[in-house]
Amino acid sequence: MIQRLCCLTLLLLLAGCATQPAVQAQRTPTEVRAEIVRKLPAKLDDRQGWAADVYVALTAQDIEPSTANLCAVLAVAEQESTYNADPPVPGLPRIARAEIDRRADALHLPNLLVDAALRIDSPDGRSYAQRLEGVRTERDMSELYEDFIGMVPLGGKLFGGLNPVHTGGPMQVSIDFAQAHARGYPYALDAGVRHEVFTRRGGLYFGTTHLLGYPAHYDAMLYRFADFNAGWYASRNAAFQNAVSKASGIKLALDGDLLLPGASLDNPGSTERAVRALGTRLGLDDAQIRRALQRGDRLEFEETALYTQVFALADAAAGKPLPRAVLPGIVLESPKITRQLTTAWFADRVNTRWQRCMQH
């Protein structure tokens, strides 16, 4: 009897072990960096340095250095810069001069005055005009504008003391975004956040923040790639706009922007107007709707009565659950872009790179 009980107990223990999911052993930093090196292009210079910077970008922010996450970072860096910490931009001298001329025209400043200012010698001994002809990267242009703004009175007037270069580094991250998320940055900021964005380590760190540094309920990495281009929760918000359109019958641009910036309560944007058309059915007044929409840049928006009730109406109207994430329909605009591109195009391209990385 005792022997049978022992055998039964052993069988139950073995069955229990068989049904428990295997716990993946935590990888060492050396193992993670080695995986990153394997996934980087074989001809890339300093693959060990790239791997170290990607590893720190993830772990310094308590982001799991899983294969999926490290491949996401690599996919964006490949798409945005082909693994170049300071990527060259075709036609940049023309772009830089066009920005100066545009601002001069807005201030009704004559071209002769602008040309005279550009003939002034800059701190490196070259005139600003000579430096302008030699810019090849956004870092070159940013440093040129910084000197021009700080050293030439006309430069300060043209740019209002603000550098017009807004992105940089291997992941082309927004400098404003980096400055807003610099707390906890693991390296010294002696030269400022702007300078760090143009470095490999800084560009990867802040790019990783923008890509993976926020919680989301997406079921595919594709939507994070879209958000990287369009802003946090843009894909979730575009799905909400789609639900509003389905429930109200009002056609909306699915751009992920729930509120018109600076709009008063009496003059709302198109998405807010469409939501208000559902107000009686939702049991929400205009002020309640506005407060809920103001949470559109946070995960907690999904916990609001507005979000849940709009999807309940829309799902019923569609006769099936609508998607909770949709690629935003945004056309990309930038002096660096020479053909019509969209956020969906960007997300699909990066997702293809991510899938290739996952298989490598």
TIDREN-744370 format. One record per residue (C-alpha): residue number from 1; x, y negated, z. Coordinates in Angstrom, 1 decimal, always signed. Last residue first. Example, Ala and Ser with C-alpha at 12.3 -4.5 7.8 and 13.67 -1.06 7.14 Angstrom:
2
{2 {+13.7 +1.1 +7.1}}
{1 {+12.3 +4.5 +7.8}}
end
This chain:
360
{360 {+18.9 -35.7 -37.7}}
{359 {+15.2 -35.0 -37.6}}
{358 {+14.4 -37.8 -35.1}}
{357 {+16.5 -40.2 -37.1}}
{356 {+14.6 -39.5 -40.3}}
{355 {+11.3 -40.1 -38.4}}
{354 {+12.6 -43.4 -37.1}}
{353 {+13.7 -44.5 -40.6}}
{352 {+10.3 -43.8 -41.9}}
{351 {+8.7 -45.6 -39.0}}
{350 {+10.9 -48.7 -39.7}}
{349 {+9.6 -48.8 -43.3}}
{348 {+6.0 -48.3 -42.3}}
{347 {+6.2 -51.0 -39.6}}
{346 {+7.7 -53.5 -42.0}}
{345 {+5.1 -52.8 -44.7}}
{344 {+2.3 -53.1 -42.1}}
{343 {+3.7 -56.4 -41.0}}
{342 {+3.5 -57.6 -44.5}}
{341 {+5.9 -58.6 -47.3}}
{340 {+5.5 -60.9 -50.3}}
{339 {+8.9 -61.5 -51.9}}
{338 {+11.9 -63.8 -51.2}}
{337 {+12.0 -63.6 -47.4}}
{336 {+14.8 -65.6 -45.8}}
{335 {+12.8 -68.9 -45.9}}
{334 {+10.3 -67.0 -43.7}}
{333 {+6.6 -65.9 -44.0}}
{332 {+5.3 -62.4 -43.4}}
{331 {+1.8 -61.6 -44.5}}
{330 {-0.2 -60.2 -41.5}}
{329 {-2.8 -57.5 -41.5}}
{328 {-2.1 -56.0 -38.1}}
{327 {-1.7 -52.2 -38.1}}
{326 {-4.6 -50.8 -36.1}}
{325 {-4.6 -49.4 -32.6}}
{324 {-7.6 -48.3 -30.5}}
{323 {-9.2 -46.5 -33.5}}
{322 {-13.0 -46.4 -33.6}}
{321 {-14.9 -43.6 -31.9}}
{320 {-17.7 -42.3 -34.0}}
{319 {-21.2 -43.4 -35.1}}
{318 {-19.9 -46.7 -36.4}}
{317 {-22.5 -48.7 -34.6}}
{316 {-22.1 -46.7 -31.4}}
{315 {-18.3 -47.0 -31.5}}
{314 {-18.7 -50.7 -32.0}}
{313 {-21.0 -51.2 -29.1}}
{312 {-18.9 -49.1 -26.7}}
{311 {-15.8 -50.8 -28.1}}
{310 {-17.2 -54.2 -27.3}}
{309 {-18.2 -53.0 -23.8}}
{308 {-14.8 -51.6 -22.9}}
{307 {-12.9 -54.7 -24.0}}
{306 {-15.2 -57.3 -22.6}}
{305 {-15.6 -55.5 -19.3}}
{304 {-11.8 -55.8 -18.8}}
{303 {-9.5 -52.8 -18.2}}
{302 {-8.1 -52.9 -21.7}}
{301 {-6.9 -56.5 -21.2}}
{300 {-4.8 -55.0 -18.4}}
{299 {-2.1 -54.1 -20.9}}
{298 {-1.2 -57.8 -21.3}}
{297 {-1.0 -60.3 -24.1}}
{296 {-4.8 -60.2 -24.6}}
{295 {-5.4 -61.3 -21.0}}
{294 {-6.6 -64.7 -22.2}}
{293 {-9.3 -62.9 -24.0}}
{292 {-10.9 -61.9 -20.7}}
{291 {-10.9 -65.4 -19.4}}
{290 {-12.4 -66.7 -22.6}}
{289 {-15.2 -64.1 -22.6}}
{288 {-16.1 -65.0 -19.0}}
{287 {-16.2 -68.7 -19.8}}
{286 {-18.4 -68.1 -22.8}}
{285 {-21.0 -66.0 -20.9}}
{284 {-21.0 -62.2 -20.7}}
{283 {-23.9 -59.8 -20.6}}
{282 {-22.4 -57.9 -23.6}}
{281 {-25.5 -57.9 -25.6}}
{280 {-26.0 -61.6 -24.8}}
{279 {-22.4 -62.4 -25.6}}
{278 {-22.1 -60.6 -28.9}}
{277 {-22.0 -63.8 -30.9}}
{276 {-19.5 -65.0 -28.4}}
{275 {-17.2 -62.2 -29.6}}
{274 {-17.4 -63.6 -33.1}}
{273 {-16.6 -67.1 -31.9}}
{272 {-13.6 -65.8 -30.0}}
{271 {-12.3 -64.1 -33.1}}
{270 {-12.8 -67.2 -35.2}}
{269 {-11.1 -69.7 -32.9}}
{268 {-12.9 -71.6 -30.2}}
{267 {-13.8 -75.3 -30.1}}
{266 {-15.9 -76.0 -27.0}}
{265 {-13.7 -73.9 -24.7}}
{264 {-10.7 -75.9 -26.0}}
{263 {-8.3 -74.4 -28.5}}
{262 {-4.6 -74.8 -27.6}}
{261 {-3.6 -71.6 -29.5}}
{260 {-6.6 -70.0 -31.2}}
{259 {-7.3 -66.9 -29.2}}
{258 {-7.4 -63.2 -30.0}}
{257 {-4.4 -63.2 -32.4}}
{256 {-3.9 -59.5 -33.4}}
{255 {-4.0 -60.4 -37.1}}
{254 {-7.1 -58.4 -38.1}}
{253 {-8.7 -61.2 -40.0}}
{252 {-12.4 -61.1 -39.1}}
{251 {-15.6 -60.3 -40.9}}
{250 {-18.7 -60.8 -38.8}}
{249 {-21.1 -57.8 -38.6}}
{248 {-21.1 -58.2 -34.8}}
{247 {-20.3 -54.7 -33.7}}
{246 {-18.0 -53.8 -36.6}}
{245 {-16.2 -57.1 -36.5}}
{244 {-15.7 -56.9 -32.8}}
{243 {-14.3 -53.4 -33.2}}
{242 {-11.9 -54.5 -35.9}}
{241 {-10.8 -57.4 -33.7}}
{240 {-10.2 -54.9 -30.9}}
{239 {-8.1 -52.8 -33.3}}
{238 {-6.1 -55.9 -34.2}}
{237 {-5.6 -56.5 -30.4}}
{236 {-4.1 -53.1 -29.9}}
{235 {-1.8 -53.6 -32.9}}
{234 {-0.8 -57.1 -31.8}}
{233 {-0.1 -55.8 -28.2}}
{232 {+3.3 -57.5 -28.0}}
{231 {+4.1 -59.6 -31.1}}
{230 {+3.8 -59.3 -34.9}}
{229 {+7.1 -57.8 -35.9}}
{228 {+8.0 -55.8 -32.8}}
{227 {+4.2 -55.2 -32.5}}
{226 {+4.2 -53.4 -35.9}}
{225 {+7.2 -51.2 -34.7}}
{224 {+5.3 -50.5 -31.5}}
{223 {+2.4 -49.4 -33.6}}
{222 {+4.4 -46.9 -35.6}}
{221 {+5.6 -45.3 -32.3}}
{220 {+2.4 -43.3 -32.3}}
{219 {-0.3 -42.6 -29.7}}
{218 {-0.2 -46.1 -28.3}}
{217 {-1.2 -46.7 -24.7}}
{216 {+1.3 -49.5 -24.1}}
{215 {+3.6 -50.6 -21.3}}
{214 {+6.2 -53.3 -22.1}}
{213 {+10.0 -53.2 -22.6}}
{212 {+10.1 -51.0 -25.7}}
{211 {+10.4 -53.1 -28.8}}
{210 {+10.9 -56.6 -27.4}}
{209 {+13.1 -55.4 -24.6}}
{208 {+15.0 -53.3 -27.0}}
{207 {+15.6 -56.4 -29.2}}
{206 {+16.8 -58.2 -26.1}}
{205 {+19.4 -55.6 -25.3}}
{204 {+20.4 -54.9 -28.9}}
{203 {+20.9 -58.5 -29.7}}
{202 {+22.9 -59.0 -26.5}}
{201 {+25.2 -56.1 -27.0}}
{200 {+25.8 -56.8 -30.7}}
{199 {+26.3 -60.5 -30.2}}
{198 {+24.1 -63.2 -31.8}}
{197 {+21.5 -63.0 -29.0}}
{196 {+24.3 -63.6 -26.5}}
{195 {+25.1 -67.1 -27.9}}
{194 {+21.4 -68.1 -27.5}}
{193 {+21.3 -66.7 -24.0}}
{192 {+24.0 -69.0 -22.7}}
{191 {+27.8 -69.3 -23.1}}
{190 {+28.6 -68.0 -19.6}}
{189 {+25.7 -65.5 -19.6}}
{188 {+27.5 -62.7 -18.0}}
{187 {+26.2 -59.2 -18.8}}
{186 {+23.5 -57.1 -17.3}}
{185 {+20.5 -59.2 -18.3}}
{184 {+18.2 -59.0 -15.2}}
{183 {+16.3 -62.2 -16.0}}
{182 {+16.9 -63.1 -19.7}}
{181 {+13.3 -62.4 -20.7}}
{180 {+12.1 -65.9 -21.6}}
{179 {+15.4 -66.8 -23.2}}
{178 {+15.3 -63.6 -25.2}}
{177 {+11.8 -64.4 -26.5}}
{176 {+12.8 -68.0 -27.5}}
{175 {+15.8 -66.5 -29.3}}
{174 {+13.5 -64.2 -31.3}}
{173 {+15.1 -60.9 -32.1}}
{172 {+16.7 -60.1 -35.4}}
{171 {+17.6 -56.5 -34.4}}
{170 {+21.3 -56.8 -35.1}}
{169 {+21.5 -60.4 -33.9}}
{168 {+19.5 -63.5 -34.6}}
{167 {+16.2 -65.4 -34.6}}
{166 {+15.0 -69.0 -34.1}}
{165 {+17.5 -71.2 -35.8}}
{164 {+16.0 -74.6 -35.6}}
{163 {+18.2 -75.8 -32.8}}
{162 {+16.3 -78.4 -30.7}}
{161 {+17.6 -81.9 -29.8}}
{160 {+14.9 -83.5 -31.8}}
{159 {+16.1 -81.9 -34.9}}
{158 {+16.5 -84.9 -37.2}}
{157 {+17.1 -87.4 -34.5}}
{156 {+19.8 -85.3 -32.8}}
{155 {+21.5 -84.8 -36.1}}
{154 {+21.3 -88.5 -36.9}}
{153 {+23.2 -89.3 -33.7}}
{152 {+26.0 -86.9 -34.7}}
{151 {+27.9 -84.9 -32.1}}
{150 {+25.3 -82.8 -30.2}}
{149 {+22.8 -82.2 -33.0}}
{148 {+25.5 -81.5 -35.7}}
{147 {+27.4 -79.3 -33.3}}
{146 {+24.4 -77.2 -32.4}}
{145 {+23.3 -77.1 -36.1}}
{144 {+26.6 -75.8 -37.2}}
{143 {+26.6 -73.2 -34.4}}
{142 {+23.2 -72.0 -35.4}}
{141 {+24.1 -71.8 -39.1}}
{140 {+27.2 -69.8 -38.5}}
{139 {+25.2 -67.5 -36.1}}
{138 {+22.5 -67.1 -38.7}}
{137 {+25.1 -65.8 -41.1}}
{136 {+26.9 -67.0 -44.2}}
{135 {+27.5 -70.7 -43.7}}
{134 {+30.3 -72.0 -45.9}}
{133 {+28.5 -74.7 -47.8}}
{132 {+27.2 -76.2 -44.5}}
{131 {+30.6 -76.2 -43.1}}
{130 {+31.9 -78.3 -45.9}}
{129 {+28.9 -80.7 -45.5}}
{128 {+29.5 -80.9 -41.8}}
{127 {+33.0 -82.0 -42.5}}
{126 {+35.8 -79.6 -41.6}}
{125 {+38.1 -80.3 -38.6}}
{124 {+36.6 -77.7 -36.2}}
{123 {+34.8 -80.4 -34.2}}
{122 {+32.9 -81.7 -37.2}}
{121 {+34.1 -84.4 -39.6}}
{120 {+31.4 -86.8 -40.8}}
{119 {+30.5 -86.2 -44.5}}
{118 {+27.1 -84.7 -43.4}}
{117 {+26.1 -88.0 -41.8}}
{116 {+26.8 -89.8 -45.1}}
{115 {+24.7 -87.3 -47.0}}
{114 {+21.8 -87.8 -44.6}}
{113 {+22.0 -91.6 -45.0}}
{112 {+22.2 -91.4 -48.7}}
{111 {+19.2 -89.0 -48.7}}
{110 {+17.0 -91.7 -47.2}}
{109 {+15.1 -91.0 -44.0}}
{108 {+11.3 -91.0 -44.2}}
{107 {+11.1 -88.9 -40.9}}
{106 {+9.3 -86.1 -42.6}}
{105 {+11.7 -86.4 -45.6}}
{104 {+14.7 -86.1 -43.2}}
{103 {+13.1 -82.9 -41.7}}
{102 {+12.7 -81.3 -45.0}}
{101 {+16.2 -82.4 -46.1}}
{100 {+17.8 -80.7 -43.1}}
{99 {+15.7 -77.5 -43.6}}
{98 {+16.6 -77.5 -47.3}}
{97 {+20.3 -77.8 -46.4}}
{96 {+20.1 -74.7 -44.2}}
{95 {+18.2 -72.6 -46.8}}
{94 {+20.6 -73.6 -49.6}}
{93 {+23.6 -72.7 -47.4}}
{92 {+21.9 -69.4 -46.5}}
{91 {+21.4 -68.2 -50.0}}
{90 {+21.7 -64.5 -49.0}}
{89 {+21.7 -64.0 -45.2}}
{88 {+24.7 -62.2 -43.7}}
{87 {+24.1 -60.0 -40.7}}
{86 {+25.7 -60.8 -37.3}}
{85 {+25.7 -57.5 -35.3}}
{84 {+25.4 -55.5 -38.6}}
{83 {+23.8 -52.1 -38.3}}
{82 {+21.8 -52.3 -41.6}}
{81 {+20.5 -55.7 -40.2}}
{80 {+16.8 -55.6 -39.7}}
{79 {+15.9 -52.1 -40.9}}
{78 {+19.0 -50.4 -39.4}}
{77 {+18.5 -52.2 -36.1}}
{76 {+14.8 -51.3 -36.1}}
{75 {+15.5 -47.6 -36.7}}
{74 {+18.3 -47.5 -34.1}}
{73 {+16.1 -48.9 -31.4}}
{72 {+13.3 -46.4 -32.2}}
{71 {+15.8 -43.6 -32.5}}
{70 {+17.0 -44.4 -28.9}}
{69 {+13.4 -44.3 -27.8}}
{68 {+12.4 -41.0 -29.5}}
{67 {+15.6 -39.3 -28.4}}
{66 {+15.0 -40.2 -24.8}}
{65 {+17.0 -42.9 -23.1}}
{64 {+14.1 -43.6 -20.7}}
{63 {+13.7 -47.3 -20.2}}
{62 {+14.8 -48.5 -16.8}}
{61 {+15.9 -51.9 -18.3}}
{60 {+19.6 -51.3 -17.7}}
{59 {+19.0 -47.8 -19.1}}
{58 {+17.8 -48.8 -22.5}}
{57 {+20.1 -51.7 -23.5}}
{56 {+23.0 -50.0 -21.7}}
{55 {+22.6 -46.9 -24.0}}
{54 {+22.3 -49.0 -27.1}}
{53 {+25.5 -50.9 -26.2}}
{52 {+27.5 -47.8 -25.5}}
{51 {+26.3 -46.2 -28.7}}
{50 {+27.3 -49.2 -30.8}}
{49 {+30.7 -49.2 -29.1}}
{48 {+31.2 -45.5 -29.8}}
{47 {+30.2 -46.1 -33.4}}
{46 {+32.9 -48.6 -33.8}}
{45 {+32.7 -49.1 -37.6}}
{44 {+29.8 -47.3 -39.4}}
{43 {+31.0 -44.8 -41.9}}
{42 {+29.3 -41.8 -40.3}}
{41 {+26.0 -43.7 -40.0}}
{40 {+24.6 -43.5 -36.4}}
{39 {+22.7 -40.4 -35.3}}
{38 {+25.7 -38.5 -34.0}}
{37 {+26.9 -41.5 -32.1}}
{36 {+23.6 -41.8 -30.4}}
{35 {+23.7 -38.2 -29.4}}
{34 {+27.1 -38.6 -27.9}}
{33 {+25.9 -41.6 -26.0}}
{32 {+23.2 -39.5 -24.4}}
{31 {+25.5 -36.7 -23.5}}
{30 {+28.1 -39.0 -21.9}}
{29 {+25.3 -40.7 -19.9}}
{28 {+24.4 -37.3 -18.5}}
{27 {+21.1 -35.7 -19.6}}
{26 {+18.4 -34.8 -17.1}}
{25 {+17.5 -31.2 -17.4}}
{24 {+14.2 -30.7 -19.2}}
{23 {+11.6 -29.1 -16.8}}
{22 {+10.0 -26.1 -18.6}}
{21 {+6.2 -26.2 -18.3}}
{20 {+4.8 -23.8 -15.7}}
{19 {+2.8 -20.9 -17.2}}
{18 {+5.7 -18.4 -17.2}}
{17 {+6.7 -19.2 -13.7}}
{16 {+3.2 -18.6 -12.4}}
{15 {+3.1 -15.3 -14.2}}
{14 {+6.4 -14.3 -12.6}}
{13 {+5.1 -15.2 -9.2}}
{12 {+1.8 -13.3 -9.8}}
{11 {+3.8 -10.2 -10.9}}
{10 {+6.0 -10.4 -7.8}}
{9 {+3.0 -10.6 -5.5}}
{8 {+1.3 -7.7 -7.2}}
{7 {+4.5 -5.6 -6.8}}
{6 {+4.8 -6.5 -3.2}}
{5 {+1.2 -5.7 -2.6}}
{4 {+1.6 -2.3 -4.3}}
{3 {+4.7 -1.5 -2.1}}
{2 {+2.8 -2.4 +1.0}}
{1 {+0.0 +0.0 +0.0}}
end
